[in-house]
Amino acid sequence: MPTRRIFLKAAVPAMLSILLPALPTQARGPSVVEEKGKIVLVEANGKRRSLTSSGQDSQPSLSPDGRAVVFVRNASGKKVESATGEVEANEVWWVDTSGGKPRRLVASTASDDPKASLGALEAPQFSPDGKTVFLLSAAWVTSGAVHKVDVATGKEQFVSPGNTLEVIPRGEHHGKLIVQLHKYFLGGGSYDWFWLLEPDGKPVGPIGDDVSRFRELYFPEPASP
């Protein structure tokens, strides 16, 4: 009897696949990848098109409307001083997916103030409206920093300390940031929790040491086309 129950349980999915018509798969949108230091657009039909040719580019991120990409460009070994010592003097660039010449959004900058210094730039991401790019920079010994750049003007601004960065693309908290902050207990010791922040860095509240439950509650699946 147990053997029969196992057989029936395994057979049901196979039977359903025969009886039910195949469901249409969700259309896939464009995406971007890095290949040998070049940023490549992969269109919905699978066609691939290079957007850059420097051989120094990585970490591409596509805008929500699919019309632009931000990415990190290596500075060929150049360094800049930060509170953590010398770090890579790289840059964040922007390019239109329809073609055209890429333009630099922000470059690494040395400063005695960790909030003003920029270096070892990483994780560039668009705001949901595509008007702002958020990124991480080296800053303090125990923490990096989140900065934002206005795409139209190139104006850069410090947002918050942070060791990780994620811009929420949709749902109740779209446009807000998930940032891992290094904080200290009153009685001594430290901890690293994820926090929900407003785009200007104002804390909304702690998420905890795991974001999976937060995702389940507040990250709806993208609507089908």
C-alpha positions in Angstrom: 0.0 0.0 0.0 2.7 2.6 0.8 4.3 1.8 -2.5 1.1 2.5 -4.3 0.6 5.9 -2.6 4.1 6.9 -3.6 3.4 5.8 -7.2 0.1 7.8 -7.4 1.7 10.9 -5.9 4.5 10.8 -8.5 2.1 10.0 -11.4 -0.4 12.9 -10.8 1.9 15.7 -12.2 2.6 13.6 -15.3 -1.1 12.9 -15.8 -1.9 16.6 -15.5 0.8 17.5 -18.0 -1.0 15.3 -20.5 -4.6 16.4 -19.7 -4.0 20.2 -19.4 -3.0 22.4 -22.3 0.5 24.0 -22.0 0.4 27.4 -20.3 2.1 30.3 -22.2 5.4 31.3 -20.7 5.8 34.9 -19.5 7.6 37.1 -22.0 11.1 37.8 -21.0 12.3 41.4 -21.1 15.7 42.7 -22.0 18.7 42.2 -19.7 22.3 43.3 -19.5 25.5 41.3 -18.8 29.2 41.9 -18.8 31.3 40.0 -21.3 35.1 40.5 -21.3 34.9 44.0 -19.9 32.1 45.1 -22.3 28.4 45.8 -21.4 26.1 43.7 -23.6 22.4 44.2 -24.0 20.4 40.9 -24.4 17.1 41.7 -26.0 13.9 39.8 -25.4 14.4 37.8 -28.6 17.9 36.7 -27.5 19.8 39.1 -29.8 22.9 40.5 -28.2 24.3 43.9 -28.8 27.4 45.5 -27.2 26.8 48.9 -25.6 30.5 49.6 -24.6 33.9 48.6 -25.9 36.4 49.7 -23.3 37.2 46.3 -21.9 37.1 47.9 -18.4 33.4 47.7 -17.6 31.4 45.6 -15.2 28.4 45.5 -12.8 25.7 46.6 -15.3 22.2 47.5 -14.1 19.3 48.2 -16.4 16.9 51.0 -15.8 13.2 50.1 -15.0 12.1 51.2 -18.4 14.9 49.4 -20.2 16.2 52.6 -21.9 19.5 53.0 -20.0 22.2 51.1 -18.2 24.6 52.2 -15.5 27.9 50.3 -14.9 31.3 50.5 -13.2 34.4 51.3 -15.2 37.8 50.3 -14.0 40.4 53.0 -13.8 43.3 50.7 -14.9 45.0 50.4 -11.5 44.7 54.0 -10.3 44.2 54.5 -6.6 42.6 57.1 -4.3 43.0 57.7 -0.6 40.1 56.8 1.7 39.7 56.3 5.5 40.4 52.6 4.8 43.6 53.4 2.9 44.1 53.3 -0.8 41.2 51.9 -2.8 40.5 51.6 -6.5 39.8 54.9 -8.3 37.0 53.7 -10.5 34.0 55.4 -12.1 30.2 54.9 -12.7 29.0 55.5 -16.2 25.6 55.7 -18.0 24.7 54.6 -21.5 21.5 54.7 -23.6 20.4 51.2 -24.7 19.4 52.5 -28.1 23.0 53.5 -28.8 25.2 56.5 -28.5 28.3 57.4 -26.5 28.5 56.4 -22.8 28.9 59.3 -20.4 30.5 59.4 -16.9 28.2 60.0 -14.0 30.7 60.1 -11.1 34.4 59.5 -10.6 36.3 58.6 -7.5 37.4 61.5 -5.3 39.7 61.7 -2.3 38.6 63.6 0.8 39.4 63.7 4.6 35.6 63.4 5.2 34.4 59.8 4.7 31.0 61.1 3.6 32.6 63.1 0.8 35.3 60.6 -0.4 34.4 58.3 -3.3 36.3 55.2 -4.2 35.9 51.4 -4.9 32.5 52.3 -6.3 30.1 49.4 -6.8 26.5 48.2 -7.0 25.0 51.1 -9.1 21.2 50.9 -9.3 18.5 53.0 -10.7 15.6 54.5 -8.7 12.2 53.2 -10.0 11.7 56.4 -12.1 15.2 56.1 -13.6 16.1 59.7 -12.6 18.6 58.7 -9.8 21.4 56.2 -9.5 22.4 54.9 -6.1 25.8 53.3 -5.5 28.2 52.1 -2.8 31.6 53.6 -2.0 34.4 52.9 0.4 34.2 55.2 3.5 34.9 54.1 7.1 37.0 51.2 8.3 33.8 49.4 9.5 31.4 50.6 6.9 31.0 51.8 3.3 28.7 54.5 2.3 25.6 54.9 0.0 25.6 57.8 -2.4 23.2 58.9 -5.0 23.7 60.7 -8.3 21.2 62.7 -10.3 21.2 61.3 -13.9 20.4 64.6 -15.6 22.8 66.9 -13.7 25.5 64.5 -12.4 25.0 66.0 -8.9 26.3 63.5 -6.3 25.1 63.3 -2.6 25.9 61.2 0.4 22.9 59.2 1.6 23.9 56.9 4.5 26.5 54.6 5.8 26.0 51.1 4.5 27.7 47.9 3.5 25.1 46.6 1.1 22.6 48.3 -1.1 19.3 47.3 -2.8 16.8 49.7 -4.4 13.2 48.3 -4.0 11.8 48.3 -7.6 8.1 47.8 -6.9 5.4 47.3 -4.3 4.4 49.2 -1.2 8.0 50.4 -0.5 9.1 51.0 -4.1 12.0 53.5 -4.3 13.1 52.9 -0.7 16.5 51.3 0.1 17.5 48.1 1.9 20.9 48.8 3.4 23.0 46.7 5.8 24.2 49.0 8.6 26.9 48.4 11.1 25.7 49.5 14.6 26.8 49.2 18.2 25.0 47.8 21.3 24.9 50.1 24.3 26.6 47.5 26.4 29.4 46.9 24.0 29.8 44.9 20.8 28.3 45.5 17.4 25.8 44.0 15.0 25.0 44.2 11.2 21.3 44.4 10.5 19.4 45.3 7.3 17.4 48.5 7.5 14.7 50.1 5.4 15.7 53.7 4.5 14.0 56.5 2.6 15.9 57.5 -0.6 17.4 60.5 1.4 18.8 58.1 4.0 16.1 58.6 6.7 15.5 55.3 8.6 12.1 53.8 8.2 12.9 50.9 10.5 15.0 47.7 11.0 14.4 44.6 8.9 16.7 42.3 10.9 19.6 40.1 10.0 17.6 38.3 7.2 15.5 40.0 4.4 13.7 36.9 3.1 10.6 37.4 5.2 10.5 41.1 4.2 10.6 40.1 0.6 7.7 37.7 0.9 5.6 40.4 2.5 6.5 43.4 0.4 7.9 42.3 -3.0 5.0 41.5 -5.4 5.8 39.6 -8.5 6.1 41.7 -11.7 2.8 41.9 -13.6 2.5 39.6 -16.6 2.6 41.4 -20.0 
